[in-house]
Amino acid sequence: MQQLLVALTLVACVTDASAQDTTIGAGKVEIGGFPMGGTFFVGGDDNKEVDFNVYSAGANATYYFTDRAALEGEFSISFGLAQDVFFNRSEVLHIQMPNVWTYFANLVFFPAGSAGKRMPFYVTGGIGAVSLQSRQPTRQFGYDVDSVGFESFIAENIGGGVKIFRGAAAPDWGFRADYRYLIVNSNADAPAFFAKAKNRAGHRITFGVLFTWKR
């Protein structure tokens, strides 16, 4: 009986030490992806500028300088699914939109820190580019695949979100919910369909997974 008690005590101590050794929260280098998301471009005037929505997916990599500050690089592709839009003050029914590619470098700040936190929240902002990719159905909008392959715009983003790290069962894995407000700067060389004469805005919401590659 005494030997059994000693054995149980040793197992409990090892289990407790293992739990203490398990690191919860952010590490040093993190990679992630967001297979689910949407971007809603607004600010068009229903004449030449068009409001439209796209399905967004992408990937990112994050390097933590400190417990509170990190640098993030991300790219995404948004698929221009068929939808009804207003163009030249007329409704165009069930027409596919251009695909949209984005590239951003962001600074991420965690007000309450990220180390040891199961659900650290953050604010972020950055600069990069938004590119519209022409397709056969977008010819009527000035995005002709034979003459305009990609049209790019300098862009900024601000936003925030939360990272949800799993517990001891999978400490290196987690989830992420993110919102960004996109500011797309005008480009005088672009077709009138999008951000030729004035800046455009977008609202992007994404849900993804993350993996701590290095602690």
N, C-alpha and C positions, 0 to 999 in steps of 0.2 A: 504493500500500500504506500509505504514511504517512497519507494522507487517510482511508483506511478505519479505521485504528487510532484516529485522532482522533475520528471519528464514533462508533465503538463506545464510546469512553471517555465522550463526552458523553451518549450514551443511558444508559449505566450510572449516571452521576452523577444524571441526571434521575429515573431509576427509583428510585434510593436515596433521593433527596430526597423523592419522592412517597410512598414507604413510610414515611419518618420523619414526614411531615406527617399521615399517617392516624392518627387518634386511636382507640385501642382502649379499651374500658371504658365506664363510665357517663358521661353528660353532665350537663346541668343539669335538663332536663325530659324525662320519659319517659312514654310511654303504652303500655298493654299489654292483653292479653286472655287469658283461659284458657278455651278451648273444651272442655277435657277435665278432669273432676274428679269427686269424690264426697265426700259428707258422711255420716257415720255417727253418728246421735244415740243416746246411751246414757244409762243411769241410770233407766230406767223400772222399775216394780215388777210388770209383767205383770197388774196389776189394772186401774187406770184409766190409768196412764202407759204409753206404748208406745215401744219401741225401733224405729227405722225408718231406712232409708237413702234418700238422694236423689241424683240426678245433678246435678252443679254446673257452672255456667258463668258467666262474668262479665267485668268489665273493671276497670282501675285506672289511676291517674295518679300519678306520683311527682315530687316536687320535691326536689332535693338541696341542702341547706344547705351542706354541706361534703363532703369526700371520704368521710367516714365516717357522716354523719347525713343522713337524708332524711325527708320527710313524705309519706305515701301516703293517698290516698282510694280506696276500692273499693266496688263493689256487685256482687252476684251474684244469680242466680235458680237455684234448684235444683228440678228436676222430680220430683214424687213418683210414681215408676213403680210399677206393680202388684207386690206382694210378699206373702209370708205373714208375719203378725204375731200376737202374743199380746195379747188385749184382754179384760178381765174374766176372766182366767185361762182363756180359751178361745182356740184357734187360729183365726184368720180367714184364709182362703185367698185368695190372688191378689186383693188389694184395693188400689186406688190410694190413695196418701198425699197429704196436703196439699202444695201447692207451698210452697217456703220462699225468702223474699227476705232478703238480708243487706246491711247498710250499715255500713261501718267507716271510721274515721280512725285511721291507725297511724303510729307512729314506727318507723323502720327504722334499724338500726345495723350497719355493716360493720366488724367487728373489725380486719381487715387492710386496710381501705380499698377503694375501688371504682374510682378513676381508674387507667387503664392496666392493669387486671386483666381477663384473659379469663374467669375464673370466680370472681368475688367471692361469698363466702358472707355471710349476714346473719342477725341475730336481730331479731324484731319483736314488737310488742304494741300493742293499741289498744282503743277502745271504740266502740260503735255500737248497732245494733238488729237483731233477728231477727224477721221477720214470717211467720206461717203464713197461707196463702191457702186458703180452703175450696173444695171442689169437690163435685159431686153425689155421688160415692161416699163422701165423708168425713162424710156426715150422721150415720151411726151413731156416730161418734166425738165428736159435739157440734159439729163444724164444718159447719154447715148454711149453704149459700149464700144462703138466704133471710133468715138472721138474723145470721150471722157472716161478714162478707166477709174481713177481715184481723184477726188478733190479733197484737199486737206485744209484744216483750219487750226490755228493756235487756240488752245482752250485751257481753262482753269477749272478746278473743282474744290468745293468745301463740303464738309459733312461730318458724319460721326456714326457710331455703331457700338456693338458689343461683341466680345469674343467669349465663348462658352467652352471652357476646358473641361474635359472629362476627369473623373476621379482616378483613384489608384488602379482601377482595372485597365485603363488605357490613358496614362497621363500625358502622352505625347500627341494625342488626337483631340480635336475639338470642332466647334461650329462657329459660324460668324453670321451676323445680320448687319447690313450696312446700307446707309443712305448717302447719296451724293447729289449736290446741286451743281450742274455743269454750266459753265459760261463759255459759249462758243463765239470766238471773235470773227467779225465779218471778213470776207475775202472778196475783193472786187473782181477777181478773175473767175469766181465760181458762177455756175448757173443761178438764175434768180430764184430757183426753187428753195434754196436754203442758205441763209447767212451771206448773201451777196452785198446788201446795202446796210444791214444792221446786225448787231449781235443777236444770237439766239440763246435760249436757255433750255435746260433739260433736267428732268428729275429721274434719278436712277436708284432703284431698290434691288438689292441682291441678297441671296442666301447661299452660304457655302460651307466648306469644310477646311480644316487646317491641320498641318502636321509640323511638330517641332523637330526640325532636322538636326539642330545642335543646341546643347544647353551650356 
